[in-house]
Every structure is written in structure tokens, then in C-alpha cells.
Amino acid sequence: MTAPPPPSGAVIVTGSGSGLGASTAVALAERGYRVVASVHSRDRTAGLDALLARSGAAVEVAELDVTDHAAIPAFVAAAAARHGGLHAVVSNAGVSGVDTFENEDLASYRRTFEVNVFGPVALLKGSLPHLRAGGGRFVAVSSIAGVLGLPFQESYSGSKFALEGVLEAFAPVARRVGVAVSVVEAGPMSTGAARVADWDRVLAGAGPYTKVLRRYLDNAIAWRAELPGMPATQTAAEVAAVIADLLGRDDPPFRCQTAPDTRRLVARKLADLDGAAAGAVTGGWLDPVPFGTVE
Ligand SMILES: NC(=O)c1ccc[n+]([C@@H]2O[C@H](COP(=O)([O-])OP(=O)(O)OC[C@H]3O[C@@H](n4cnc5c(N)ncnc54)[C@H](OP(=O)(O)O)[C@@H]3O)[C@@H](O)[C@H]2O)c1
């Protein structure tokens, strides 16, 4: 039996120049969607170019800075006009960072929220007239950090919580005007996010947090980067396939985790009425490794 053809209309994927965005754009093109791969800058598309060369699939590449809110309505309208409507938007563009709470300044919070919260909100606002017209979908790439606050990633976690809060509030309303809104909660991926150099910088300036940060990093090394309760690292291609499957569903859920261990962690948090279970998971990453638990 062959799969039904994908619906007509464009699928915009933001932040497609690298990482998960590039993999998602290519995975959707391979399934027959008309993909508008929106990239932050045409000068940084090496990740996308390499995947396209390997795949043979075709996407339309267009430049969009998701913090340029004024440009979004015209960008979306032009994509819809070129492709006979707008079927879906995958809001993937995002930034992350690590720091101690005391060292990260508010300007850094604002930069993170500009890309991870206000960008997707502006994108959804600009897309809705087109999505409503054709019963479309809006899928935002969140993270386990959208449900579980991660140590030394306060601004990132806060931004993904905010994103999920806005979309959770709007999703049932959107459904009643014919638009499905979903968030995709991924665990760690082997993409651009946390870099060793960033941790070295944070550790060098950690001051009173040096001991607890050192222990966190040592624990990550001791458990070979698989802290207890932390989902296993996935490739961008694996997560992209989950997003493509979600877009193909007749009745997509609001929350979608990208792997069974991610689902278990999110389930634990969502049933955690007093916050103790979440604190036990992430707090445990900051304590000495119990004797005999590491191979
Ligand atoms: N990596 C992980 O472990 C992980 C885990 C869970 C969720 N996520 C989420 O997955 C998504 C993709 O991240 P990734 O890991 O694939 O990292 P990535 O390779 O750094 O991809 C992020 C993309 O967003 C683009 N971008 C940044 N600011 C932008 C802006 N203002 N306008 C338009 N595009 C912008 C970047 O373009 P430039 O590089 O050209 O700026 C880049 O192409 C993010 O939402 C992230 O929060 C990541």
C-alpha cells in the first residue's frame, strides 16, 4: 500500500541552515511536502547543503530572521502564494546557552527569549490567516527543557517553558478554528547546542558555583554523558522523522516526545505536583556519584 500524497501548500521550516531544521526540511521534502527551508543567513547553509546533496530532495531556500517580526507576514504570504497555500509551519529556529545563574545577564535572557519565544509567537500570528484557510498545522520545536528546568540553563529552560505555555493556552482555541498546534519535546541531540568550550568558559568564571558545576560535569563524564533520567542522545535525523510523522497524523497531539525515554521523563515531571520528582532527577546530577552505580 502506498502512502497518500501529502497535502498541498507550503511547509515552512525555520532555522533550516543547520542541525534539526536542516534534517527536518530534507525529511519532509523526501516525503513529498513542498518545503520552504527558511534559513537565518544564506551564508550559513552548509548543513542543509550537505543533506540535500546526499538526499537528492529539493527545497526552496529563503532567508528569514525570526526576530524580524515586521518581515514575517510578508514572508509567509509570499510562501503561501508560491505554493497554493500554507499547510504547516515548523518553528525550529532556536538558541541555547549555558551559564551560572549569577553570571548570565538580563541581556542574554532577552536575546534567548527573542528567538525562542517572541520569534515563534510572531510566526504563529503571521501564519494563522493562511493556516486557518486550509486546516493547517503549527509545530514548535521545544525540548525536555520546556517541561523540566535544566541546571545551568535557566534562560533556555525559561524560554521553552514560556513557549509551551503560550501554545498550550492557544492550542484548544486554534483547534476550534481548524488549526492543530503541537510542541515537540526532544532530549539531547547531537547538533549545535551545548559545546565543550562553553562549559570551559562557564567553569572558569563559576566562582561559588565551581564545586557544584564541576560535579555536574564530572557526573556527565562518569555516566558517559547519560545522566540518570536524562534521555539518550538522538540524531537530528531521528528527531526529524518524529516531526515528519507528527505532520502526517490526522489528529496530532499537543505534546509529542521524540523517544520513549523522553516520554518517561516528561511523564514523571507532569505528574510531579510538588516539584520533588523533578528536583530528585536534576538535583541528583549535582551530587557525588554513589559508589557502585557507574560501570
Ligand atoms: N541540540 C539539542 O540538544 C536540542 C535538544 C532539544 C531541543 N533543541 C531545539 O532544537 C532546535 C534546533 O536546534 P539545533 O540543536 O538543531 O541547533 P542549531 O544547529 O544551532 O540550529 C538552530 C538554527 O536556528 C537558527 N537561528 C538562530 N537564530 C535565528 C534567528 N534569529 N532567525 C532564524 N534562525 C535562527 C540557526 O541559524 P544560525 O546558526 O545561522 O544563526 C540554526 O540554523 C532549537 O529550537 C533547539 O532549542 C535542541
The ligand as an SDF file (V2000), in Angstrom:
LIG
                    3D

 48 52  0  0  0  0  0  0  0  0999 V2000
   20.5930   20.3480   20.3870 N   0  0  0  0  0  0  0  0  0  0  0  0
   19.8530   19.8500   21.3460 C   0  0  0  0  0  0  0  0  0  0  0  0
   20.3330   19.0640   22.2020 O   0  0  0  0  0  0  0  0  0  0  0  0
   18.3810   20.2200   21.4290 C   0  0  0  0  0  0  0  0  0  0  0  0
   17.5600   19.4880   22.2870 C   0  0  0  0  0  0  0  0  0  0  0  0
   16.1950   19.7880   22.3330 C   0  0  0  0  0  0  0  0  0  0  0  0
   15.6810   20.7970   21.5400 C   0  0  0  0  0  0  0  0  0  0  0  0
   16.5150   21.5090   20.7220 N   0  0  0  0  0  0  0  0  0  0  0  0
   15.9200   22.5590   19.8890 C   0  0  0  0  0  0  0  0  0  0  0  0
   16.0610   22.1840   18.5330 O   0  0  0  0  0  0  0  0  0  0  0  0
   16.0130   23.3490   17.7120 C   0  0  0  0  0  0  0  0  0  0  0  0
   17.1760   23.2940   16.7050 C   0  0  0  0  0  0  0  0  0  0  0  0
   18.4080   23.3500   17.4050 O   0  0  0  0  0  0  0  0  0  0  0  0
   19.7120   22.5640   16.9060 P   0  0  0  0  0  0  0  0  0  0  0  0
   20.1400   21.7060   18.0310 O   0  0  0  0  0  0  0  0  0  0  0  0
   19.4660   21.9630   15.5730 O   0  0  0  0  0  0  0  0  0  0  0  0
   20.7850   23.7490   16.8600 O   0  0  0  0  0  0  0  0  0  0  0  0
   21.4260   24.5410   15.6170 P   0  0  0  0  0  0  0  0  0  0  0  0
   22.1050   23.6280   14.6750 O   0  0  0  0  0  0  0  0  0  0  0  0
   22.2070   25.6540   16.2510 O   0  0  0  0  0  0  0  0  0  0  0  0
   20.1630   25.1090   14.8650 O   0  0  0  0  0  0  0  0  0  0  0  0
   19.4810   26.2720   15.2410 C   0  0  0  0  0  0  0  0  0  0  0  0
   19.1380   27.0100   13.9710 C   0  0  0  0  0  0  0  0  0  0  0  0
   18.3760   28.1680   14.3030 O   0  0  0  0  0  0  0  0  0  0  0  0
   18.8990   29.2470   13.5330 C   0  0  0  0  0  0  0  0  0  0  0  0
   18.6190   30.5320   14.1540 N   0  0  0  0  0  0  0  0  0  0  0  0
   19.1710   31.0660   15.2800 C   0  0  0  0  0  0  0  0  0  0  0  0
   18.6890   32.3000   15.4810 N   0  0  0  0  0  0  0  0  0  0  0  0
   17.8280   32.5490   14.4520 C   0  0  0  0  0  0  0  0  0  0  0  0
   17.0360   33.6590   14.0870 C   0  0  0  0  0  0  0  0  0  0  0  0
   17.0340   34.7920   14.8050 N   0  0  0  0  0  0  0  0  0  0  0  0
   16.2650   33.5800   12.9620 N   0  0  0  0  0  0  0  0  0  0  0  0
   16.2750   32.4540   12.2170 C   0  0  0  0  0  0  0  0  0  0  0  0
   17.0120   31.3710   12.5070 N   0  0  0  0  0  0  0  0  0  0  0  0
   17.7840   31.4320   13.6180 C   0  0  0  0  0  0  0  0  0  0  0  0
   20.3840   28.9970   13.4380 C   0  0  0  0  0  0  0  0  0  0  0  0
   20.9560   29.7280   12.3630 O   0  0  0  0  0  0  0  0  0  0  0  0
   22.4200   30.3940   12.5090 P   0  0  0  0  0  0  0  0  0  0  0  0
   23.3250   29.3130   13.0410 O   0  0  0  0  0  0  0  0  0  0  0  0
   22.7320   30.8200   11.1270 O   0  0  0  0  0  0  0  0  0  0  0  0
   22.2500   31.5250   13.4890 O   0  0  0  0  0  0  0  0  0  0  0  0
   20.4000   27.4830   13.2190 C   0  0  0  0  0  0  0  0  0  0  0  0
   20.2970   27.1640   11.8540 O   0  0  0  0  0  0  0  0  0  0  0  0
   16.0750   24.5460   18.6750 C   0  0  0  0  0  0  0  0  0  0  0  0
   14.7880   25.0910   18.8410 O   0  0  0  0  0  0  0  0  0  0  0  0
   16.5780   23.9200   19.9680 C   0  0  0  0  0  0  0  0  0  0  0  0
   16.1630   24.6480   21.1040 O   0  0  0  0  0  0  0  0  0  0  0  0
   17.8500   21.2370   20.6380 C   0  0  0  0  0  0  0  0  0  0  0  0
  1  2  1  0
  2  3  2  0
  2  4  1  0
  4  5  1  0
  4 48  2  0
  5  6  2  0
  6  7  1  0
  7  8  2  0
  8  9  1  0
  8 48  1  0
  9 10  1  0
  9 46  1  0
 10 11  1  0
 11 12  1  0
 11 44  1  0
 12 13  1  0
 13 14  1  0
 14 15  2  0
 14 16  1  0
 14 17  1  0
 17 18  1  0
 18 19  2  0
 18 20  1  0
 18 21  1  0
 21 22  1  0
 22 23  1  0
 23 24  1  0
 23 42  1  0
 24 25  1  0
 25 26  1  0
 25 36  1  0
 26 27  1  0
 26 35  1  0
 27 28  2  0
 28 29  1  0
 29 30  1  0
 29 35  2  0
 30 31  1  0
 30 32  2  0
 32 33  1  0
 33 34  2  0
 34 35  1  0
 36 37  1  0
 36 42  1  0
 37 38  1  0
 38 39  2  0
 38 40  1  0
 38 41  1  0
 42 43  1  0
 44 45  1  0
 44 46  1  0
 46 47  1  0
M  CHG  2   8   1  16  -1
M  END
$$$$
